[in-house]
Amino acid sequence: MSCKKSELLAPAGNPEKLIWAEKYGADAVYFGVDRFSLRSFAGNFSIDEAAKGLEYLHKRGKRGYVTLNIYPDSVEYGDLLKTAGFLEDCGADAFIVSDFGVITALKKAGLKVPLHISTQANTVSWQTVNAYFDYGAKRVNLARELSFDKISEIAKNRSDYVELEVFIHGAVCFSMSGRCAISDWLTGRRANRGECTHPCRWKYSVVEETRPGEYMPVGEDERGAYIFNTKELALFDYVQPLKELGIDSFKIEGRMKSIHYIASVVSFYRRILDGEKIGREEAFRLLNRVKNRGYSTGFMKGGVTPDDYQTAGDGSNSEAEFVANITERKEGDLFVAEVRNHIEAGETVEVLDPSGRTELFKMPELFRFTDGSEAKAANHSKFILLEGKFEPFSILRRI
């Protein structure tokens, strides 16, 4: 069994998000390139950007994993292998893969990059984990439909050298391990080709067959509507117990999420994984700063019940708005902040720094801009000077 320190694995939809994930505590970052990824709309990386991102991570002792986890058509294998060869030359630390044909093709091509089995492969048993290892995989991401007890059974019976990875936070597809076809049917966008339009999150009405044209809204009670919309996973209570089982990597979902999401969630789980005790009230205060659809413990208890939704906090909309971030120290206690949204002089904001700590800060009564001008308000893309105690990459957000 692996004796390495458990890893915090964060998402990056583009090169900027990769940097933020690293700054806020990720040990490793996963991302996709222009093709062959299950997040076609995430922005993704060109090969050159992937090379620069991997170099950035390696200089800081971190790792970068590249997703090649679509189910490709036969004619695509040549281009996929060519892309994989380029990524091996760039220093990719692992390929995240789902399709058995891709695994076989990568092996036959003689590529040496370690293989991590994606959640899309829907691994639910230790027999399958060990089979993947026997076939050359270094790591297996377990299906999100598993309970803690089933994960424990797998951890006890896995091969000594195979690594296990578990999703601990983020959006969850209501279908089995993301193997969904609703987007295909409704929009022609193929979910298992990285093109999902997330129709499970749209609003729906019901039409009774004898009353055509009469649309009845789908209602919700205080616990939500149980049609398609799943609550988001938040397993902070399970991180330490899973760590004690020997889980090697704790993965956060969100390649299509914002910088604010990455900073807030990664820093929160960095603290949890490092053993810090954070009460549930404080945990939900921090997690509800970013957009969410409410939180759940998923299948960890063996099944999803209404109580899981209730005890996992309320949600649906962010309680904070990302308005600026600290880019650099100018001199002494004078810092430069990039404005990301409209902000008024004199208002009080919350500062989130890369350690995950927060504090309140009152904006000056008159903004000074880096170009020498002054004003009572600032808009997106402006740079202002702030006096205080900040860390570069700190986020300023309106509560």
Secondary structure, DSSP 4 states (H G I P E B T S, - for coil): ---SPPEEEEE-SSHHHHHHHHHTT-SEEEEEBSSS-S-TTS--B-HHHHHHHHHHHHHTT-EEEEE--S---GGGHHHHHHHHHHHHHHT-SEEEE--HHHHHHHHHTT--S-EEE-GGG-B-SHHHHHHHHHTTEEEEEBPTT--HHHHHHHHHHS-TT-EEEEEEEE---SSGGG---HHHHHHS--GGGT----GGGS--EEE-TTSTT-EEEPP-BTTB--SS-PPEEE-GGGHHHHHHHT--EEEE--TTS-HHHHHHHHHHHHHHHTT----HHHHHHHHTTS--S-EE-TTTTSS--HHHHHHT---SS-S-EEEEEEEEEEETTEEEEEE-S-EETT-EEEEE-TTS-EEEEEPPSSEEETTS-EESEE-TT-EEEEES---TT-EEEE-
